[in-house]
Amino acid sequence: MRTAQSLVGFAIILVFTACVSSSQAPDAKAPQAATPAPTPAAAPPPAAPNVFLRPSALPYEMPPFDRITDESYRPAFAAGMAEQRKEVTAIASDPAAPSFENTIVALERSGRILYRVSNVFFNLQGANTNPELDAIALELAPKLSEHQDAIFLDPKLFARVKTLHEGREALHLDPESAQLLERTHLQFVRAGANCSDADKERLRQINGQLSSLTTQFQQNVRQTTQEGAVVVDTLAELDGLSAEQIGAAAAAAKERNLSDKWLLTLQNTTVQPPLAQLKNRALRERLYRASIARSSGGSADNTALILKIVRMRAERAKVLGYSDYAAYVLEDETAGNASAVNKLLGEIAPAAIAKAKREAQDLQTLIDQQAKAEHRKPFKLEAWDWAFYAEQLRKARFAYDEAQVKPYFELNRVLTDGVFYAATQFYGITFKERHDLPLYRADVRAFEVFDRDGSPLALFFCDYYARDNKQGGAWMNAYVDQSTLLGTKPVIANHLNIPKPAEGQPTLLTFDEVTTLFHEFGHALHGMFSNVKYQSLAGTNTPPDFVEYPSQYNEMWADEPAVIANYAKHHQTGAPIPEALLNRVLAARKFNQGFTTSEYIAAAILDQSWHQVPAAHLERLPQTPDQVMPFEAAALKAAGVDFAPVPPRYHSPYFLHIFSSGYAAGYYAYLWADVLARDTESWVHAHGGLKRENGDLLRAKVLSRGRTEDPSKLFRDFYGRGPDIEPLLESRGLTLTPPKPKH
């Protein structure tokens, strides 16, 4: 996942002078004393300037994390908003006729302090928060929304933008500048610049409330994910977990001062990783129910927030002239409209569910066989059983399980000899770890990235371990975006939530975690390879259904034979993974794809179900919080994906993507982008595989271009034609129509 931009890219450089307290002279009339008079109090040292007020002096203008405190944020946000508003007012009031330079480029240059502080604050509030940062986020949300509205709903400013847009042909702009003008005008229009004064006022109210609600939603999920961790009293209950996993559970319990206990912390998805290994069925059920109970009641309940959010989004779409919120969102994404999204989901869902049901039959047969052999009563396959028996079936069919494979997937080796190795072979870039840079945690790592000619390209931060003050999931973010106009190079971070092992134990990954590592690095490459003039068009500033394309494409290297052979080595002996075992791992790539695709499709359908309800028919939405989950169930049933053993990847109360992370009406993006990714994988293999010529072309045509052109055109220019769904179906072992009978 790539985190959404929290603010517009417009900004202005602010020069701010901190107030310095001056010392007062000692009282001249103080009485004499027999003993020496006390030495006057020393003057307090001058207050340090706020670190956000000027560009960082560190390499690549990376944030000076060692100098940033919680007290840095409020004054920096206040100063940044005030200065940007002042600058934007000057642009709008410029007596000179509007030009591309004095309006569009001036907006692009504006708000540099606000850009710096918001990037650091919102990135750390997701990755390394505390109660103070959470409080600041709730306090700032409506203020930042008001600030953004003040820019986009300024009639004088929009008049200048509109004049330029209407006369764009006469400006003879280069293609990238023309795209910036087009995007800037579109942002104003989609924000409501053409609306009446009354509608603008209503938009301001809605935007302010939505910003607060979505911020609260995120904080509630983090709170209940932390509180929902399952405490285990006896070691016997953890039978099936590896020594490293048990050590991580013990370390997690110790961190919360739970003596002689073990703690199974939750990740943000519905199905939790330990379910694949825990033999204790009662504990599996406890863990699963703890996962699905998050934010569905209590002090951090999100069901009431969901109803407010979806209603306000529907009303906002109506004010802006759209039938529903999905229509508003999708108009500016690669898919273009809800019909295209519904068609894709509708085509894949039946094939995925059909395969999932066949997989379920196989798992039920395994359960029944084991019960018969052990002379006990069989039970019906439930959602908390699927991963456990699927792992057994994988082992039976392919003669391996995760416990055999994990010793060959040690985190550092996967990173350096896998992720980095593939990037070096394909793109020619190299990496050097930096130990001299101040970071926000001791277990975060920094690498300097060098281009194929040896020149500095970017900084890359790795923050891979789970912790209580970190949101769940995996994502990429930029601390600094690339821009030749501003002279900035990228500072990019990847975040995962891998359980941290006990001291002295290795970090061994599942193959799913290995794939996630490659996925997020695909986002990082998209940001690091950016080579554009304007920051607003840089890197991953593309629609969600295109931004996931480079990341999902980069997953191909996780199981590419030449790459996996380079990193899959035993963490103790260094011996390569046995060829027979590797072949079995690769042969199993289509295993369980019915489940994997179905759980994703179900979540994507829920997203569209919430956001395709027109404002004119809000009666179709739940009217009270207790109707949220029945609404979910009805939506899944109507789409034909209500299969109890395969729950949605996210239930609505903890569906961060759509209720706080910028993927509202856009969660389908992963499937849409995967069509592009699998096409690209096929193209690469057809053109010789892991070689520089292929990487150079992909970089030149797609990864370096940001949104300097329409994303669909970027893909066509690279691939030679439009996307084809067949490689996606083949990769997942799915067919849209039943095979023809043999004669």
Secondary structure, DSSP 8 states (H G I E B T S, - for coil): -B---SS-S------------------TT----SS---------------TTSS--SSGGG---GGG--GGGHHHHHHHHHHHHHHHHHHHHT-SS---IIIIIIHHHH--HHHHHHHHHHHHHHHHS--HHHHHHHHHHHHHHHHHHHHHHT-HHHHHHHHHHHHTHHHH---HHHHHHHHHHHHHHHHHTTTS-HHHHHHHHHHHHHHHHHHHHHHHHHHHHHHHT-EEE--GGGGTTS-HHHHHHHHHHHHHTT-TT-EEE---SSSS-GGGGT---HHHHHHHHHHHHTTTSSGGG--HHHHHHHHHHHHHHHHHTT-SSHHHHHHTTSSS-SHHHHHHHHHHHHHHHHHHHHHHHHHHHHHHHHHHHHTTS------HHHHHHHHHHHHHHHHS--HHHHGGG-BHHHHIIIIIHHHHHHHH--EEEEESSS--SSTT-EEEEEE-TTS-EEEEEEEEEE--TTS-SS-EEEEEE--BTTTTB--EEEEEEEE----TT---B--HHHHHHHHHHHHHHHHHHT---S-GGGSTT-S-HHHHHHHHHHHGGGGS-HHHHHHH-B-TTT--B--HHHHHHHHHGGGTTHHHHHHHHHHHHHHHHHHHSS-GGGGGGS-SSGGGHHHHHHHHHHHTT---TTS--SS-GGG-HHHHTSS-TT-TTHHHHHHHHHHHHHHHHHHTTSS-HHHHHHHIIIIITTTTSS-HHHHHHHHHSS---SHHHHHHHT--SS------
